[in-house]
Amino acid sequence: LCLLTTLGQKDKFDRKVTAFVTSYFEENEPKVTSLVIDFLVAHLAWDEITDGLKKHVNSLIPVSKYISAAALISSFSSCLENAEGTMTETVTDITAAFKKVLKTPYNKIVKKMKTMPEAGKTAKQMRKQAYIVANAALTKRLVQKMINAAKAVSTEASWMCTTDSLNAVMIHL
């Protein structure tokens, strides 16, 4: 029963990610959310989570999108260079903005995950709770706050480059 409710929460979260954030990862989207939840259950620090996602990104992009993903990255980088910025700077700034917006749900999940082993909870129970909190947190409003925060830390020129890339991979709110 716990497995079924965990799967139900995961399916709900996967649907919300696809509806509110992105369908870019296609059939690999459930792998992306599982990876994030695994990192949260392990109560990894924000930087460890982003590093883990970077490490796995090539295996998460569908094979059918390899060429377009490479072109997207190249275009983003070129646009930023023309705007007198760099991809590293821009991604660092946007990641920091996302971190600020996601601090509350991140802290809530990690706090819960840290107490569950002491209470004798299993890994499946922890995953279920992580999905429950994540489902409550993931709303259109949260995604819009993330976009607004990213825009606020960007120059006008770098934001134009960023929106071109975001439009290619994100759901339009």
N, C-alpha and C positions, 0 to 999 in steps of 0.2 A: 504493500500500500504506500509506503514512504517513497519507493522508487517511482510509482505512478504519479504521486503528487509532485515529486521533484521534476519529473518529465513534463507535467502539466505547467509548472511554473517556468521551466526552461522554454517550452513551446510558446508560452505567452510572451516571454521576454524576447525570444527570437522574432516573433511577429511584430512586436513593438519596435525593435531595432530596424527591421525591414520597412515598417510603415513610417517611422519618425526620423530615422537617421540615414540609412543607406541600404540599397539592394546590390551594391557594387560587387560584393563577395559571392553573390549567387549561392550555389550549393555549398560553399565553404562558410557561409555566414554562421551556421550553428557551431562550427569549430572556433570562430572568432569569439563568440560569446562564452563558450566553454572555457577557452583560454583565459579570458578576463576573469570569469568567476573563479577558476582555479587559482589565479593570482590573488584574488581577494580573500578566498578561503585560507590561503597560506599567509594572509595579512602582509603581503609584500608592500614595500614603500612605493609611492607614486613613481619614482624614477626607475625602480626595478620593474614595475609593470610596463612602463613605456619602453624600456630596454628590451623586455621580453617580447613585446609586440613587434618591435623593430626586427628582432632576431627571427621571428616566425613569418614576417610579412610575405616573403617570397612563396612560402608554402600555402598562404591564405588567399593570394590573388589567383583567381581561376586561370587556368592555362589559356583559355580563349581570350583573356585580357592582357596577357604579357606584353604584347606589342603596343597596345594602346596605353598601358600603364607606363611603359618606358617613354613613350612619346609625351604623355602627360607630365611626367617628371622633368623631362628635357625642356618642354615648353614653359613650365613653372619656373625652372631655374633660369632660363634665358630671359623671361619676362622680368624676374627679380633683378637680374644683372643690369638690364636696361633701366630699371627703376632705382639703380644704385643701392641695391640690397643683396642679401644672399639667402639661399634656401635655409641654411643652418640657422641664421639669425631669425628669420621669419618663423620657421617651425618651432624654434625655442620659445619665441614670444607667444605664439599661439598656444603651444602646449602649456605654458605657464598660465595663460588666461583660462584655458580649459580646467586646469588643476584648481584654480581659484573657485570656479563655478561648481566643480564636482567635489569640493572639499567636504561639504556636509554629508552627501550620500556615501562618499568614500569612508569618512570617519565612522558613520553609523554602521556600515557593513563590517569594517575591520574591528570595531569595538565589539560587535556581536560575535564575530568569529573568534576573537581572543578569549571570550568567556565560555564558549560552547564546549571545548574539550574538557575543561574543569568540571562541567556539568555532566560529563559522560556522553556527550552527543557524538554521533558517528559522522563520518565524512559526508554521507548522503544527506543527513539532517542539516549539516552545515551548508551544503550546496543549496538545499531547499530554502533555507533562511536567507542566504545571499540573494537568491533569485527573487524571493518575496520582497526584500528591501529594494533591490534593483528595479523590480516592476513598479513599485510605488513611486520611485524617484524618476523613472524615465517617462517624461511627458513632453509634449510639443513645446511647452513653455520652457522646460529645462534646455532643450536643444536650441531654442531661439536665444536663450540667455548665453549659451556657449558661443553662438555665432556673433551675438552683439559684443561679447567680451573679446573675441578674436578681432573684430573690427576695431574696437577701442584701442587695442595695442598696436595696430598697424598704421603705417603711413597711408595716405590716400593711394599712392602708386603701388605699394606692396599689397594693399587690400584688393586692388583691381586684379592683380596677378592671382591672388589667393581665391577670389570669387570665381575666376575662370576654372580653377582646379576643383574647388568645392562643388561647383555646378555640375562637373563631370561625374562626381562620385556620391553626392548627397541628394537626399530627397528634398524637394523644394517646398518650404513651408509657406 
